[in-house]
Amino acid sequence: MVARLMLQGTGSDVGKSLLVAGLCRLYARQGLRVRPFKPQNMSNNAAATADGGEIGRAQALQARAAGVAPSVHMNPVLLKPQSEIGAQVVVQGRVLGNARARDYQGLKPTLLPAVLESFATLAAAADLVLVEGAGSPAEINLRAGDIANMGFARATDTPVVIVGDIDRGGVIASLVGTAAVMAEADAALVAGYVINRFRGDVSLFDDGLKAITDRTGWRSFGVVPHFAAAARLPAEDALGLRSRHDAGTAGARRVVVPVLPAISNFDDLDPLRHEPGLEVILATPGRPLPAADLILLPGSKATIADLLALRSEGWDIDIRAHARAGGKVMGLCGGYQMLGRRIEDPRGHEGEVRAVEGLGLLDVVTVMTGDKRLRPVTGVSVEGDVPFAGYEMHIGRTDGPDRARPLLRLADGEVDGAGSVDGRVVGSYCHGLFADDAQRARLMAWIGAGPSALAYEREVDHVLDALADHLAAHVDCDGLLAVSRSR
């Protein structure tokens, strides 16, 4: 069996994804062939793979940390919440169908063979597989049929390390409580624990480590101090989007992003948030949209529902007023569809509402089709012939007079996007556009921002290297590697 180690957590958002990414980079630098793996993920922040599938964005970042291309086998089950119809279930990169939460509990056991097949595929080309759990093994009400945590660990005899987040408080109780509720056979797979996100003098927690070890019998593999640079890596889920405000430098141009319930692929925003010349405000419900140089509508997993939510906030009024005053508006994917005159869903792919009026800022109409377009794309901008690389991930076809003014010319000869006659409103289906420094520079020039020296992709790799160094200094990484080879 390949060396393998699974990081599970005392709960969601304890930093498992970041720790796996850092360990991927650390062990890859040691010359090991490392592969990340997450049996089941729930996220609308997805990444396209070269073979035309999709996986969670966190696994794509972990693959990058390991120095390998993302594969559908790194995240064989991906759940993408879709408001009233539950979650879209993606298996090995392809849409299986939709399921509500209760229905999915019955579906889970049937997905284990695909999970094990993907794990075996990765293991065949690896020296080490680093596995990330989902949620917590303490959720014993979900243990029957589990494929995300101990169900997977038991099926593959994979040793487990539990991660606790001290920053949220109660970490001793969380770890001790997790040990207390676990079945004996599950607990037998736990090799130890890691404390994450510690602030202050780590030695002050020595008695805490002793208390946890005495009550659980688990070994401590280390205490990881808070890693502030993690904020410069792509966000895993929407928890990090609440009321966020990246101020930029003096005189920065303001970009306002309405945060809607089914926001997706929001890592499109990360390069903008790190630009010194931009002030990025993630606007949350309950107040009008602030004044802006650019209003940016991001992707959505439920475009019609999100458009209705936007209207319920009165943000449609704010956006139209902004456009009438000469402000710039851009829509990406679902946001692009919202900018048109109308969205039609004759087959009910998104739910019961079969048609809705759009914002009317672009003279286009979108019809939701059954086929999902999912592929990496390359090409050049129509203006300036600036090269780009990104990906498409959407259903729906958009047509109308404003498509005569596209944004991008794809390598296969197709064109993407649309623009208003006055050039102040644009839309595109291309995700990942702003990670490209040249394309981001074009956007900044469009809204009057000055040039930037940010090399975004290089910055991400720099942070991954720093994260690996951080873990090497504070975690018994040799001990973790020994555990991974112990079964």
Buried (B, 14 or more C-beta within 10 A) or exposed (E): EBBBBBBBBBBBBBBBBBBBBBBBBBBBBEEBBBBBBBBBBBBBBBBBBEBBBBBBBBBBBBBBBBEBEBBBBBBBBBBBBBBEBBBBBBBBBEBBEBBEEEEBBEBBEEBBEBBBEBBEBBBEEBBBBBBBBBBBBBBBEBBEBBBBBBBBBBBBEBBBBBBBBBBBEEBBBBBBBBBEBBEEEBBEBBBBBBBBBBEEEBEEBEEBBEBBBEBBEBBBBBBBBBBEEBBBBBBBBBEBBEEBEBEBEEEBBBBBBBBBBBBBBBBBBBBBBBBBBBBBBBBBEEEEBEEBBBBBBBBBBBBBBBBBBBBEBEBBEBBBEBBEEEBBBBBBBBBBBBBBBBBBBEEEBBBEBBEBEBBEBBBBBBBBBEEBBBBBBBBBBBEEEBEBBBBBBBBBEBEBEBBEBBBBBBEEEEBBBBBBEEEBBBBBBBBBBBBBBEBBBBBBEBBEBEEBEBEBEEBBBEBBBBBBBBBBEBBBBEBBBBBBBEB
